[in-house]
């Protein structure tokens, strides 16, 4: 008897392999049937962070796929600069985000502006595949850092 209620459909009974291409269209989905509360955002790449490259599912203004990768920097340097390979050849950096964490619970964003001379944490991407973090004249070696880079590939 149709239509079936969701309680009448066995778990995993409907899979992408069982749906014909184009079988589900916007005209066959009831208005309001798909809502944000029904979507498991943890399964989408843009919501997950990993040290391996992931497609975000988004494209940049030039139509290229945007990827992301998180780099574990480990301890920040003592009033110097530390570099780490990104491990991919980047065409365009879309954005970066990062955090430095101290054992006492203090978290600083990366990059970090500071009202103290030499207290900033600077993030650069040199060439097209190396991350560089500079800590000015401040010893930041007690902090560990992660940086996520969103980019398109060459």
N, C-alpha and C positions, 0 to 999 in steps of 0.2 A: 504494500500500500504506500503510495507516495503522497506528499513528501515525507521523507524519513526524518525523525528527530535525531539530534546528535547523540542522544542516549541509546539509539537503536543501531548505531554504526560501531562496529568493533574497533578497538584500538589498532592502528596501523593498517586498517582495511583500505584506506585511500592513500595511495602513494603516487609520486610523480610518474612512475613507470606505468601506472594504470590510467592516467588521464591523457586523453588525446590532445595533441598540440592544438591550442585554440578552443578547446572544449569549454573552458571556464572563461567567460567574458564579463565585463562590467554590467552588461544587461541581465545576466543570470544571477547576480549577487544582490540580495536585498539591500536597499539603502540603509546604512547604519549597521550592517551585519559585521563589518570589519572595523574594530575600534582599537585604539592603542592599548587598552587593558587586555585585549585578546592576543597581542603579539608578544612573543618571547624575545625581547631585544638582546638577551645574552647570547643568542645564536647568530647574531649579525656581526660581521667582522668589525664594523666601526665601534662596537661596544666592547670588544675584547682587546687586551694588550698582550703582546707576545714578543719574544726576542727573535722570532722568525718573521720574515716578510709576509704581509697579508694584504690582499686587495681590500680596500674599504667599501667597495661597491659604488663609489662615487667617481665622477670624472672631473678633470680640470677644465678651464675655459677653452683649451685647445683640443678637447675631446679625449685626451690621454687618461688612462686609468690612474687613480690616486692610490698609492700603496702606503703602508705604514710599517714601521719597525721600531721596537724599543731596545735601547742600548743600556746595558747595566755598566755604568762607569766605575762602580766600586767606590773606593775612597776618593774624595776630591783632593787636589794638590794643596801643598803648603805654600801659599803666596807665589804660585807659578802657574804654568799651563800644562794640561794633560790632553793628549789626543788618543782617539780610538777610531779604528776603521768602521765605517758603516756596513761594509760588506756588499754593497750594491753600487752600481754606477747611476748617479742621480742626474736627471735632466733639469728638473725644476723643484725647488723646495717650496711646498705649499704653506707649511707651518711647522713649528716645533713646540713641544711642551715638555717640561721636566720638573723634577723636584729633588731637592737635597734634604736628607733626613738625618738629624742628630739623635743620639741615643736618649737624650733627655726629652724627646718628643717634639722638638722644634722642627718645623718643615719650612723650607725656603723655596720659592718658585725659581726655576731656571728658564731664562735669565732672571737675575735678581738685581734690582736697583737698590742702592744703599745711600743713606744720608751721610755715612762715614766715608771719608776719602779712602779709596782702595778697598772698600768693603763689598763692591759689586761682584756678582758672578756673571761672567760673560760667556755666551755660547756662540761659536762660529762654525760654519761648515766650510772647510777649505777644499779647494779644488772641486771635486764633485762626489767625494766619497769618504771624507774624513771629518769627524766631529772634534771640536777643540773647545775645552772649557778652561777659562782663565779665572783665577781667584784674586787678582790684583795683589795687594800687599797683605792680605788676610790669610791666616792659616785655616783652611777649611778641611783639613785632613781627617777630622773627626766626623765628617758627614759623608754618607754614601749617596750616590746619585743615580737616577734613571732619567733618560731623555728619549722621548718618542718623536720621530721624524715622519712627517707626512710628505710624500714626494711623487713625482712622475719619473719614469725611467727614460733614459736616452734611447 
